[in-house]
Every structure is written in structure tokens, then in C-alpha cells.
Amino acid sequence: MAGVSPPTRPALRERYERRRREVIATAARLFAERGYQATSMSDLTQATGLAAGGLYHYIDAKDDLLFSICDELLDPLLARAREIVAADAPPERQLRDLLRAWLTHIASHRDHMLVFAQERHVIEREPRWRRVRGQRKAFEQLLDDVLARGEREGTMAFEDRGFALLALLGMVNYTPQWLRPRGRLSPEQIADGYCDLILRAAAADAQLSPARS
């Protein structure tokens, strides 16, 4: 968004950023419902309640919204994950806390998650995608580091840790497809369910490894 210049005065800047977040949330909802290509700038203008051309106070081009949706999805999640991993806690506790933070974030950014999964192909060839990919890889590495520490400390044992990580990513990343705001399970309950599956699998692998050798 090189051409967009936010206000410099603190009060105006705060109002601008708040309105910009609303614009991004509206775009995420429309893209999730209709698809990126089927959503016009006119649709976005109408949904945001901005005057004609008002969107360009917040973006340079339509695909800026996709990058902003990715940033709002990944940046706070990665920051929170780093805080959890930096804390002095056993790896099982860190894994549970990571999953709870992750699922809570997904619940509050479900549209963003759907757009990330469905529309990433639109921007994957652009130079700015490298940053998005880097954020995603950094988060996945934090997860793997926790699993690896569990192995080193003897509280987890995986036949194939990479496979376990892929299974975990697959389970969680598919969650927005079926998650509902007032569903039977809360985000925390879903996170605990996923965590228990991984920890039980790690315990089972530890028991099965001698028999397999």
C-alpha cells in the first residue's frame, strides 16, 4: 500500500486504523461468501458504506485487501505463539496453550481463514507473498519446536514427527469449514480435543516403537 498515507496525528491515525480494520473485515466476509473474483469494488464500496472512491483512502488496489486479510490473520497469531513458546512451561502445556490461542483466533477470524485457503492462489506469485509465506512457516516452526522439545524431554514420542505436524495443521486449518459461532463445541474445547489427540498419539507411538523395532 505504498500510495496510501495514513494520518500522522494520533487521534486521526487511531480512527483511520479502526475504519481500515472494518473495511478489511467486510472484505473478508464478502470474499468468503462470494469469492474474490465475484466481488466487485462496487460491492465493497456498498458493503462498507463508503462514498464512491472512498476505498482508495485505505488501499491502492483490490488485491491489497487480500494481503491485509493475510496480515490480520497471521501477524497477531504469530506474536501470541512466540509469547507462549517463550514462557517457562512444559511442552505439553505449551502445545495446549498454542492450540487454544490458535482456535480462538480462528473463531474470531473465520472469514479471514476461509479467504486465505480459497483465494491465496490469486496473490501467491506476487513478491509480497514471500512475507505471508514467511509468517506461516515461522508459526509452523514454533509448533514443530514444541513437539521436538517434547521428544527431547521424553514426554512425547512420534514415529514420524513431521507427519504428526502435518496432521495437526490439517485438522486445525480445516476447522473453519465446519466451525459455527454457536456450535456445540467452544474454540477452547476444540483445541483441547486436538491437543489430546496429538498427545495420545505421541504416547501410543512411544508404546508401539519397541514392538515395531
N, C-alpha and C positions, 0 to 999 in steps of 0.2 A: 504493500500500500504506500508506495513511495510518494504518490501525489497527494495523499490525504494528510493534512496538517491539523492535529487536534489543538484545541485552545491551550494556551500556556498558563492562564490564571487558574489556581487550584479549584475554585468553586465551579468554574465553567468546564474545566477538564473533567471533574467528577461527574457532572451532569452529562457531558458528552460520552464518557465511557459507559455510564449506565444506559444511555439510549443506544449506544452501539451494541452492548450486550443483548438488549431487547431485539435489535434488528437481527443479530446472529441467531438468537433463539427462534425467532419467527422463520428465518430462512431454513433452519434445521428442521422445523416442523413441516414446512411446505415441501422441502426436498424429500423428507422421509415419506410423506403421504403421496406425492405426485411424481417424484423423480426430479433430478436436477434439470435434465433437458426439457422436460414438460412444464417447468416453472419459468414463466417469463419475468422480465424486470417489471412489467406492469403488474403482474400478480404480486410480486414482492412489495412494490410501492403501495398497492391497495391494502395488503395484509398488515403492513407496518404503520399505515396511516400517515405516511409522509407525503409531502407535496411532490408533484412531478419533478424528477431530478434530485429529490432530497436524499435518495440513497447514496448519491455520489459525494455527500458530505462524510460518508463513513467507509466507502470502498472506491477503488479505482475501476474495478471490473467485476463481473458476476462471479468469476472463479475465486476472487478474493474471499468470498463468503465460505467456500469450501475449505480454504486454508485456515480461516478463522475458526470454523467449526472444529477442525482437527486440533488447533491450538487450545481451544477451550476444553476439549476432551482430554488431551494428553498432558498439558503443562501442569495443572493442579494435581492430577493423579500422580505424576512422576515426583513432584515436590513432596507430596504426602508419603509416597513409598520410600523416599530417601530418609525422611524423618523416622519412619518405622524401623527401617533396617539399621539406622544409626543408634537406635535405642539399645540399652543393655537388657536383652531378653532372649530366652531360648529360641532356637529356630522354629519350633512348633508354634510358639506364641507369636512370633513374627509372621509366620505364614498365615495364621488365623487373622491377625490384625490387617495384613495386606489384603486378604480376600474380603474382609469386611469393608475396608476403605474402598476397594475396587467395586464391589457390588453396590455400595451406597452411591458411589459416583455414577455408575451405570444407570441406576434408578432415576437419578436427577438429570441425567444427560442421555436418556434413551434415544431421543431423536438424533442426537449427535452420533451415537454409536451406529445407528441404522444407516445414516448417511456415510459414515466412514467405511462401512462394509460394502455398501451398494454403489457408491459414487467415486471411490478412490481412483478408479481407472481413468477418470477424467483428468486428474492432475498428477498422476504418477510419473509422467515423463517430463514434468517441469522441474527446473533447478531447485525451486523452493521445497519440493517433495523430500529432498535429502534431509532437511531438518525434521520433518514429520517422521520419516523412517528412523532417524537417529533417536528421537524421543521414544518411539515404540520399542526399538532394540534395547535402549537403556532400561526401560521398565522390565522387559523380559529378562534382561541380565540380572536385575535385582532379585527377581523371583528365583532364577536358577542359582544365584549365590546363596539364598536361604536354603534351598534344597541341598546344595553341596555342603553347606555347614552342618546340616542335619546328618548327612552321611559321615562327615569327618568326626562328629561328636558321638556317633553311634546311636542316635535317636531315630534315624531314618535309614532305610536301605532299599535301593532301587535296582532291579535287574538292568534297567536302562533309564537313567535319569532324564536324558533328552526326550525319550518317549513320554515319560510322565509329565514333563513340562508341556509338551505339545498337547497332551490330553487335557491338562488343566486349562491351557489357553483356549482350546476348542470348546470346552464346556462353558467357560465364562463368556467368551466372545459370542456364543450363540444365544446367551440368556436374553438379550433384548428382543429376540424374535417371539418369545413367549411371555416375558415379564409384563405384568399388569399392575398399575398403581395400587389397586385394592385387591390384589390377588391373595391366594391362600397363604403364601409364604412371604415374610418380610425379606428385604435385602440381606439383613444380618443372618436370618435363618438359612437362606440360600447359600451364603458364604460359608456358614458353619457346615452345611451339608457337603459342599465341595471340599472343604478342608478335611473333614472326617473321611471322605472317600480317599483322598490322597494319603493321609496318614495311615489308614487301614491298609492301603495298597503297599505302602512302604514297610509296614510291619509284616504283611504277608510275604513280601519279597524276601525279607530277612529270614523268615522261617523256611521258605522254599529253596533258597540259594544252596544250602548244603545238599539237599536232595537232588538238585539239578547238576551238581558238580560230579 
